């Protein structure tokens, strides 16, 4: 119970003291409140002052990015307009309210499923429903007032999001990429440590399961990077503060995406070979453990500073030397068929990882 009561206070403390998701949530909530009040006050100037549509539209348009607000403003206005027209046509053609309601909702939901309207599409049917159940669907001037209120709300919401601390999410993209590097680093360290002890098929399949989980981290980093790119589109803050436009970590993400793929291939090769009775060369496993330790160190550079690689070139030289030496041993001392195939696959993946980290792969050019 004490922990439950303490968490809100901790959350608010972080929102005040630390620039992050908590503060962003507070700012967005404050902008929504401001937009709702401004939209409601402006619609009081219209003949029908009891509008809920304008504040709703204003709040709905306080999106995570300026570009998203602009896109939502267009689609939201279109969906409400379609809903109003649909309600008017349905009620005029079908005077019995239950029938008009059913037809309007049915047609509105079908029209709203058009992919161009996105998540806003459902509001075609919902708007028609509200107008018909309120008994005002056949009043042309009333529908025009609702459309005007929607436009007012859209303009207010868009203006508030553009002019009042428009959000920039480049920091989140860098954080997600750094987190991905940290997960790869942690997994490589764990693999290297396990090679110093006896491991079996269960251990190898645990490695594979953990390596496969890297796909989720890669997708999160890709989503964060996409959101970061979107946040700078039409964003006036970058005109006033061009220093905020730090380079997006796309090169690092390309490297880490390929490294995570090769880690999965290494664990898959080891897990598959562990099911057979063939035994790996102990010196090969020792050499591979050393390589994995070096690769883990390389990942730590990405985690700490992303594009500022520091001592990474020297580390890659050492990695390349040890990789070539171990590859030569694999060619000279052949194990059983299953272990031999796994060793070849592992060395190919290690070689690929070294080349990608060095920036020599075609994907990095």
C-alpha positions as a Python dict, from the first residue, in 0.01 Angstrom:
ca = {
    (1, 'X'): (0, 0, 0),
    (2, 'X'): (282, 241, 88),
    (3, 'X'): (447, 168, -245),
    (4, 'X'): (121, 238, -432),
    (5, 'X'): (84, 573, -254),
    (6, 'X'): (449, 660, -311),
    (7, 'X'): (453, 601, -688),
    (8, 'X'): (241, 907, -786),
    (9, 'X'): (466, 1132, -579),
    (10, 'X'): (776, 983, -738),
    (11, 'X'): (620, 1028, -1082),
    (12, 'X'): (544, 1397, -1014),
    (13, 'X'): (892, 1453, -872),
    (14, 'X'): (1045, 1319, -1194),
    (15, 'X'): (812, 1536, -1401),
    (16, 'X'): (934, 1846, -1219),
    (17, 'X'): (1304, 1763, -1189),
    (18, 'X'): (1385, 1546, -1494),
    (19, 'X'): (1318, 1609, -1862),
    (20, 'X'): (1156, 1289, -1985),
    (21, 'X'): (829, 1107, -2047),
    (22, 'X'): (674, 1223, -1719),
    (23, 'X'): (729, 1590, -1795),
    (24, 'X'): (610, 1540, -2152),
    (25, 'X'): (287, 1383, -2022),
    (26, 'X'): (227, 1680, -1788),
    (27, 'X'): (290, 1931, -2067),
    (28, 'X'): (57, 1749, -2306),
    (29, 'X'): (-218, 1732, -2042),
    (30, 'X'): (-180, 2105, -1972),
    (31, 'X'): (-197, 2185, -2344),
    (32, 'X'): (-514, 1976, -2377),
    (33, 'X'): (-676, 2166, -2092),
    (34, 'X'): (-579, 2503, -2240),
    (35, 'X'): (-704, 2402, -2586),
    (36, 'X'): (-1036, 2276, -2446),
    (37, 'X'): (-1102, 2599, -2254),
    (38, 'X'): (-1004, 2824, -2546),
    (39, 'X'): (-1220, 2629, -2791),
    (40, 'X'): (-1520, 2637, -2559),
    (41, 'X'): (-1484, 3013, -2500),
    (42, 'X'): (-1461, 3082, -2873),
    (43, 'X'): (-1771, 2876, -2951),
    (44, 'X'): (-1967, 3082, -2697),
    (45, 'X'): (-1965, 3349, -2968),
    (46, 'X'): (-2168, 3122, -3197),
    (47, 'X'): (-2551, 3111, -3184),
    (48, 'X'): (-2543, 2770, -3012),
    (49, 'X'): (-2314, 2800, -2708),
    (50, 'X'): (-2371, 2447, -2572),
    (51, 'X'): (-2114, 2284, -2797),
    (52, 'X'): (-1905, 1986, -2696),
    (53, 'X'): (-1763, 1928, -3044),
    (54, 'X'): (-1517, 2219, -3045),
    (55, 'X'): (-1345, 2132, -2714),
    (56, 'X'): (-1342, 1764, -2816),
    (57, 'X'): (-1179, 1844, -3151),
    (58, 'X'): (-924, 2073, -2985),
    (59, 'X'): (-824, 1809, -2728),
    (60, 'X'): (-813, 1533, -2986),
    (61, 'X'): (-565, 1729, -3197),
    (62, 'X'): (-305, 1770, -2921),
    (63, 'X'): (-102, 1484, -3066),
    (64, 'X'): (254, 1377, -2998),
    (65, 'X'): (390, 1570, -3297),
    (66, 'X'): (302, 1883, -3493),
    (67, 'X'): (278, 1682, -3814),
    (68, 'X'): (33, 1440, -3652),
    (69, 'X'): (-178, 1732, -3527),
    (70, 'X'): (-196, 1875, -3877),
    (71, 'X'): (-289, 1539, -4029),
    (72, 'X'): (-551, 1478, -3759),
    (73, 'X'): (-696, 1827, -3810),
    (74, 'X'): (-768, 1749, -4172),
    (75, 'X'): (-908, 1398, -4121),
    (76, 'X'): (-1108, 1497, -3812),
    (77, 'X'): (-1276, 1784, -3995),
    (78, 'X'): (-1352, 1559, -4292),
    (79, 'X'): (-1501, 1282, -4075),
    (80, 'X'): (-1726, 1520, -3883),
    (81, 'X'): (-1840, 1683, -4208),
    (82, 'X'): (-1920, 1342, -4357),
    (83, 'X'): (-2108, 1244, -4041),
    (84, 'X'): (-2315, 1561, -4046),
    (85, 'X'): (-2404, 1524, -4413),
    (86, 'X'): (-2486, 1157, -4364),
    (87, 'X'): (-2715, 1235, -4069),
    (88, 'X'): (-2896, 1503, -4268),
    (89, 'X'): (-2948, 1277, -4569),
    (90, 'X'): (-3057, 976, -4363),
    (91, 'X'): (-3305, 1172, -4151),
    (92, 'X'): (-3446, 1354, -4455),
    (93, 'X'): (-3497, 1033, -4654),
    (94, 'X'): (-3611, 819, -4361),
    (95, 'X'): (-3832, 1023, -4125),
    (96, 'X'): (-3869, 736, -3876),
    (97, 'X'): (-3583, 798, -3633),
    (98, 'X'): (-3486, 435, -3548),
    (99, 'X'): (-3452, 344, -3918),
    (100, 'X'): (-3258, 661, -3996),
    (101, 'X'): (-3029, 593, -3702),
    (102, 'X'): (-2956, 234, -3808),
    (103, 'X'): (-2889, 327, -4171),
    (104, 'X'): (-2671, 625, -4078),
    (105, 'X'): (-2455, 427, -3836),
    (106, 'X'): (-2423, 135, -4080),
    (107, 'X'): (-2323, 354, -4374),
    (108, 'X'): (-2108, 578, -4152),
    (109, 'X'): (-1902, 287, -4021),
    (110, 'X'): (-1854, 156, -4376),
    (111, 'X'): (-1740, 498, -4498),
    (112, 'X'): (-1521, 535, -4190),
    (113, 'X'): (-1334, 215, -4270),
    (114, 'X'): (-1168, 392, -4563),
    (115, 'X'): (-797, 370, -4491),
    (116, 'X'): (-739, 738, -4570),
    (117, 'X'): (-940, 836, -4262),
    (118, 'X'): (-736, 612, -4032),
    (119, 'X'): (-844, 587, -3668),
    (120, 'X'): (-1065, 894, -3712),
    (121, 'X'): (-1294, 707, -3952),
    (122, 'X'): (-1524, 571, -3680),
    (123, 'X'): (-1635, 927, -3606),
    (124, 'X'): (-1832, 941, -3931),
    (125, 'X'): (-2086, 698, -3786),
    (126, 'X'): (-2057, 835, -3432),
    (127, 'X'): (-2122, 1194, -3543),
    (128, 'X'): (-2426, 1085, -3744),
    (129, 'X'): (-2550, 892, -3439),
    (130, 'X'): (-2518, 1195, -3211),
    (131, 'X'): (-2698, 1426, -3452),
    (132, 'X'): (-2989, 1188, -3514),
    (133, 'X'): (-3042, 1094, -3149),
    (134, 'X'): (-3033, 1465, -3056),
    (135, 'X'): (-3316, 1524, -3302),
    (136, 'X'): (-3132, 1797, -3492),
    (137, 'X'): (-3018, 1606, -3799),
    (138, 'X'): (-3277, 1771, -4025),
    (139, 'X'): (-3184, 2126, -3923),
    (140, 'X'): (-2941, 2248, -4187),
    (141, 'X'): (-2830, 2556, -3994),
    (142, 'X'): (-2765, 2344, -3684),
    (143, 'X'): (-2540, 2111, -3881),
    (144, 'X'): (-2349, 2405, -4021),
    (145, 'X'): (-2297, 2532, -3667),
    (146, 'X'): (-2157, 2194, -3564),
    (147, 'X'): (-1921, 2198, -3862),
    (148, 'X'): (-1808, 2550, -3771),
    (149, 'X'): (-1747, 2437, -3413),
    (150, 'X'): (-1538, 2146, -3540),
    (151, 'X'): (-1329, 2384, -3749),
    (152, 'X'): (-1283, 2617, -3451),
    (153, 'X'): (-1175, 2329, -3230),
    (154, 'X'): (-935, 2198, -3495),
    (155, 'X'): (-775, 2540, -3540),
    (156, 'X'): (-742, 2595, -3165),
    (157, 'X'): (-593, 2251, -3100),
    (158, 'X'): (-349, 2283, -3387),
    (159, 'X'): (-246, 2635, -3281),
    (160, 'X'): (-187, 2532, -2920),
    (161, 'X'): (24, 2232, -3019),
    (162, 'X'): (228, 2434, -3271),
    (163, 'X'): (283, 2749, -3067),
    (164, 'X'): (305, 2615, -2712),
    (165, 'X'): (619, 2400, -2674),
    (166, 'X'): (566, 2178, -2979),
    (167, 'X'): (711, 1834, -2893),
    (168, 'X'): (1044, 1710, -3028),
    (169, 'X'): (1123, 1340, -2981),
    (170, 'X'): (1481, 1307, -3105),
    (171, 'X'): (1602, 1237, -2751),
    (172, 'X'): (1365, 941, -2728),
    (173, 'X'): (1507, 795, -3050),
    (174, 'X'): (1863, 815, -2919),
    (175, 'X'): (1756, 664, -2588),
    (176, 'X'): (1586, 371, -2765),
    (177, 'X'): (1894, 302, -2979),
    (178, 'X'): (2118, 323, -2673),
    (179, 'X'): (1890, 79, -2490),
    (180, 'X'): (1913, -164, -2782),
    (181, 'X'): (2293, -146, -2767),
    (182, 'X'): (2274, -211, -2394),
    (183, 'X'): (2060, -523, -2443),
    (184, 'X'): (2300, -661, -2704),
    (185, 'X'): (2595, -581, -2476),
    (186, 'X'): (2430, -761, -2184),
    (187, 'X'): (2350, -1068, -2393),
    (188, 'X'): (2703, -1091, -2535),
    (189, 'X'): (2850, -1061, -2187),
    (190, 'X'): (2621, -1337, -2066),
    (191, 'X'): (2721, -1561, -2358),
    (192, 'X'): (3091, -1500, -2295),
    (193, 'X'): (3050, -1579, -1924),
    (194, 'X'): (2861, -1902, -1997),
    (195, 'X'): (3138, -2019, -2227),
    (196, 'X'): (3372, -2030, -1925),
    (197, 'X'): (3156, -2300, -1769),
    (198, 'X'): (2998, -2622, -1888),
    (199, 'X'): (2690, -2552, -2093),
    (200, 'X'): (2434, -2786, -2245),
    (201, 'X'): (2146, -2783, -2491),
    (202, 'X'): (1911, -2615, -2241),
    (203, 'X'): (2159, -2330, -2194),
    (204, 'X'): (2204, -2292, -2570),
    (205, 'X'): (1829, -2272, -2630),
    (206, 'X'): (1802, -2013, -2354),
    (207, 'X'): (2060, -1807, -2545),
    (208, 'X'): (1853, -1839, -2861),
    (209, 'X'): (1535, -1732, -2682),
    (210, 'X'): (1706, -1423, -2540),
    (211, 'X'): (1859, -1338, -2877),
    (212, 'X'): (1519, -1368, -3047),
    (213, 'X'): (1379, -1122, -2794),
    (214, 'X'): (1614, -858, -2942),
    (215, 'X'): (1363, -822, -3227),
    (216, 'X'): (1130, -638, -2990),
    (217, 'X'): (1404, -394, -2892),
    (218, 'X'): (1488, -335, -3259),
    (219, 'X'): (1123, -260, -3340),
    (220, 'X'): (1099, -19, -3045),
    (221, 'X'): (1410, 164, -3166),
    (222, 'X'): (1272, 182, -3520),
    (223, 'X'): (939, 318, -3394),
    (224, 'X'): (1116, 575, -3177),
    (225, 'X'): (1333, 685, -3469),
    (226, 'X'): (1030, 719, -3695),
    (227, 'X'): (853, 923, -3426),
    (228, 'X'): (1160, 1142, -3390),
    (229, 'X'): (1169, 1215, -3763),
    (230, 'X'): (798, 1296, -3760),
    (231, 'X'): (837, 1532, -3464),
    (232, 'X'): (1066, 1769, -3657),
    (233, 'X'): (830, 1808, -3953),
    (234, 'X'): (667, 2155, -3954),
    (235, 'X'): (802, 2213, -3602),
    (236, 'X'): (869, 2586, -3539),
    (237, 'X'): (1091, 2515, -3238),
    (238, 'X'): (1367, 2398, -3470),
    (239, 'X'): (1358, 2733, -3652),
    (240, 'X'): (1414, 2919, -3324),
    (241, 'X'): (1655, 2664, -3179),
    (242, 'X'): (1838, 2489, -3466),
    (243, 'X'): (2074, 2328, -3215),
    (244, 'X'): (1791, 2094, -3112),
    (245, 'X'): (1815, 1919, -3447),
    (246, 'X'): (2080, 1670, -3343),
    (247, 'X'): (2171, 1399, -3597),
    (248, 'X'): (1929, 1109, -3582),
    (249, 'X'): (2097, 781, -3481),
    (250, 'X'): (2007, 601, -3804),
    (251, 'X'): (2363, 475, -3877),
    (252, 'X'): (2386, 330, -3527),
    (253, 'X'): (2046, 165, -3562),
    (254, 'X'): (2150, 3, -3890),
    (255, 'X'): (2462, -133, -3722),
    (256, 'X'): (2272, -262, -3419),
    (257, 'X'): (1998, -418, -3631),
    (258, 'X'): (2258, -620, -3821),
    (259, 'X'): (2453, -708, -3505),
    (260, 'X'): (2137, -836, -3335),
    (261, 'X'): (2062, -1047, -3643),
    (262, 'X'): (2408, -1203, -3632),
    (263, 'X'): (2383, -1269, -3257),
    (264, 'X'): (2062, -1460, -3329),
    (265, 'X'): (2240, -1665, -3596),
    (266, 'X'): (2524, -1748, -3358),
    (267, 'X'): (2287, -1867, -3086),
    (268, 'X'): (2078, -2057, -3340),
    (269, 'X'): (2385, -2240, -3471),
    (270, 'X'): (2500, -2332, -3120),
    (271, 'X'): (2151, -2439, -3010),
    (272, 'X'): (2099, -2657, -3318),
    (273, 'X'): (2440, -2823, -3288),
    (274, 'X'): (2386, -2890, -2917),
    (275, 'X'): (2113, -3141, -3005),
    (276, 'X'): (2369, -3366, -3175),
    (277, 'X'): (2635, -3572, -3005),
    (278, 'X'): (2920, -3392, -3181),
    (279, 'X'): (3143, -3198, -2946),
    (280, 'X'): (3294, -2860, -3016),
    (281, 'X'): (3667, -2806, -3007),
    (282, 'X'): (3735, -2673, -2653),
    (283, 'X'): (3991, -2426, -2788),
    (284, 'X'): (3737, -2300, -3040),
    (285, 'X'): (3485, -2238, -2761),
    (286, 'X'): (3750, -2058, -2556),
    (287, 'X'): (3841, -1840, -2855),
    (288, 'X'): (3476, -1770, -2928),
    (289, 'X'): (3422, -1667, -2566),
    (290, 'X'): (3708, -1417, -2599),
    (291, 'X'): (3558, -1280, -2923),
    (292, 'X'): (3222, -1237, -2758),
    (293, 'X'): (3383, -1043, -2474),
    (294, 'X'): (3543, -808, -2725),
    (295, 'X'): (3215, -767, -2909),
    (296, 'X'): (3042, -685, -2580),
    (297, 'X'): (3298, -409, -2522),
    (298, 'X'): (3224, -271, -2868),
    (299, 'X'): (2855, -259, -2783),
    (300, 'X'): (2931, -68, -2465),
    (301, 'X'): (3078, 214, -2679),
    (302, 'X'): (2750, 237, -2870),
    (303, 'X'): (2552, 236, -2548),
    (304, 'X'): (2754, 519, -2392),
    (305, 'X'): (2809, 757, -2678),
    (306, 'X'): (2650, 626, -2999),
    (307, 'X'): (2841, 797, -3279),
    (308, 'X'): (3146, 897, -3074),
    (309, 'X'): (3330, 570, -3104),
    (310, 'X'): (3646, 656, -2911),
    (311, 'X'): (3872, 350, -2890),
    (312, 'X'): (3648, 137, -3109),
    (313, 'X'): (3887, 123, -3409),
    (314, 'X'): (4165, -27, -3194),
    (315, 'X'): (3921, -275, -3047),
    (316, 'X'): (3802, -375, -3394),
    (317, 'X'): (4163, -437, -3501),
    (318, 'X'): (4203, -677, -3210),
    (319, 'X'): (3870, -841, -3294),
    (320, 'X'): (3969, -886, -3657),
    (321, 'X'): (4301, -1046, -3560),
    (322, 'X'): (4141, -1289, -3313),
    (323, 'X'): (3864, -1371, -3560),
    (324, 'X'): (4112, -1455, -3838),
    (325, 'X'): (4318, -1667, -3598),
    (326, 'X'): (4014, -1861, -3479),
    (327, 'X'): (3885, -1905, -3837),
    (328, 'X'): (4219, -2062, -3927),
    (329, 'X'): (4188, -2304, -3639),
    (330, 'X'): (3839, -2405, -3753),
    (331, 'X'): (3980, -2488, -4099),
    (332, 'X'): (4271, -2688, -3957),
    (333, 'X'): (4090, -2887, -3689),
    (334, 'X'): (3763, -3019, -3819),
    (335, 'X'): (3508, -3145, -3568),
    (336, 'X'): (3207, -3368, -3637),
    (337, 'X'): (2961, -3265, -3910),
    (338, 'X'): (2713, -3087, -3681),
    (339, 'X'): (2977, -2904, -3476),
    (340, 'X'): (3174, -2820, -3792),
    (341, 'X'): (2869, -2664, -3957),
    (342, 'X'): (2792, -2466, -3641),
    (343, 'X'): (3152, -2342, -3611),
    (344, 'X'): (3152, -2226, -3974),
    (345, 'X'): (2818, -2047, -3925),
    (346, 'X'): (2938, -1882, -3603),
    (347, 'X'): (3258, -1756, -3763),
    (348, 'X'): (3068, -1615, -4060),
    (349, 'X'): (2840, -1425, -3823),
    (350, 'X'): (3131, -1295, -3616),
    (351, 'X'): (3307, -1182, -3935),
    (352, 'X'): (2991, -1005, -4048),
    (353, 'X'): (2957, -829, -3711),
    (354, 'X'): (3317, -704, -3725),
    (355, 'X'): (3272, -571, -4079),
    (356, 'X'): (2948, -393, -3990),
    (357, 'X'): (3100, -235, -3681),
    (358, 'X'): (3391, -118, -3892),
    (359, 'X'): (3151, 40, -4140),
    (360, 'X'): (3263, -178, -4433),
    (361, 'X'): (2930, -346, -4507),
    (362, 'X'): (2728, -232, -4810),
    (363, 'X'): (2442, -135, -4577),
    (364, 'X'): (2662, 127, -4414),
    (365, 'X'): (2789, 289, -4733),
}
